[in-house]
Amino acid sequence: MSWDALQREALVELGLTLWAPHVPGSEPPPPPDPRVLAMLAKVAGVSPHALTDAGLSLPGFERLREASVKRALWPMLRGLRDRA
């Protein structure tokens, strides 16, 4: 539905927001868990700040025990360790 300027102004005054379509993947990823960040930085031999700057997509704390997550994460951590 399209809203004209008067309708948009009325909605804002009522404290309502216009509907906007949600595009999956358009939202930024959540910040990494500090516990995960500290543990993985220690394993990689880098600072937690360097690990966040590397741009890795870090899993949540509860997912670290999954084999598929470990298989995807270890080569990236080894690469960071080799660069350090």
QUIUR-V370116 format. One record per residue. N is the residue number from 1. PSI is psi in whole degrees, -180 to 180 (NA if undefined). OMEGA is omega in radians with two decimals (NA if undefined). Layout:
BEGIN
n:N psi:PSI omega:OMEGA
n:N psi:PSI omega:OMEGA
END
This chain:
BEGIN
n:1 psi:140 omega:3.09
n:2 psi:144 omega:3.12
n:3 psi:136 omega:3.05
n:4 psi:176 omega:-3.04
n:5 psi:-40 omega:-3.14
n:6 psi:-42 omega:3.12
n:7 psi:-41 omega:3.11
n:8 psi:-44 omega:3.14
n:9 psi:-42 omega:3.13
n:10 psi:-41 omega:3.12
n:11 psi:-41 omega:3.12
n:12 psi:-43 omega:3.13
n:13 psi:-32 omega:3.11
n:14 psi:-6 omega:-3.14
n:15 psi:18 omega:-3.14
n:16 psi:153 omega:3.08
n:17 psi:150 omega:3.11
n:18 psi:150 omega:3.09
n:19 psi:136 omega:3.06
n:20 psi:135 omega:3.14
n:21 psi:144 omega:3.12
n:22 psi:125 omega:3.09
n:23 psi:115 omega:-3.14
n:24 psi:136 omega:3.13
n:25 psi:-2 omega:-3.11
n:26 psi:-19 omega:3.14
n:27 psi:149 omega:3.13
n:28 psi:152 omega:3.12
n:29 psi:152 omega:3.12
n:30 psi:154 omega:3.12
n:31 psi:147 omega:-3.12
n:32 psi:150 omega:3.07
n:33 psi:129 omega:-3.12
n:34 psi:-32 omega:3.12
n:35 psi:-44 omega:3.13
n:36 psi:-44 omega:-3.13
n:37 psi:-46 omega:-3.13
n:38 psi:-44 omega:-3.12
n:39 psi:-46 omega:-3.09
n:40 psi:-34 omega:3.09
n:41 psi:-39 omega:3.12
n:42 psi:-42 omega:3.13
n:43 psi:-41 omega:-3.10
n:44 psi:-14 omega:3.14
n:45 psi:28 omega:3.11
n:46 psi:171 omega:3.10
n:47 psi:155 omega:3.08
n:48 psi:-34 omega:3.12
n:49 psi:-42 omega:3.12
n:50 psi:-34 omega:3.13
n:51 psi:-40 omega:3.10
n:52 psi:-34 omega:3.11
n:53 psi:-22 omega:-3.13
n:54 psi:-18 omega:3.08
n:55 psi:21 omega:3.11
n:56 psi:144 omega:3.03
n:57 psi:106 omega:-3.04
n:58 psi:139 omega:3.13
n:59 psi:166 omega:3.03
n:60 psi:163 omega:-3.09
n:61 psi:-41 omega:-3.08
n:62 psi:-19 omega:-3.11
n:63 psi:-5 omega:-3.08
n:64 psi:-19 omega:-3.13
n:65 psi:-10 omega:-3.14
n:66 psi:133 omega:-3.09
n:67 psi:-40 omega:-3.12
n:68 psi:-35 omega:3.12
n:69 psi:-43 omega:3.12
n:70 psi:-43 omega:-3.14
n:71 psi:-35 omega:3.14
n:72 psi:-31 omega:-3.02
n:73 psi:-38 omega:-3.03
n:74 psi:-43 omega:3.12
n:75 psi:-36 omega:3.12
n:76 psi:-41 omega:3.12
n:77 psi:-38 omega:3.08
n:78 psi:-39 omega:3.11
n:79 psi:-39 omega:3.08
n:80 psi:-40 omega:-3.12
n:81 psi:-38 omega:3.14
n:82 psi:-34 omega:3.13
n:83 psi:-26 omega:-3.07
n:84 psi:NA omega:NA
END
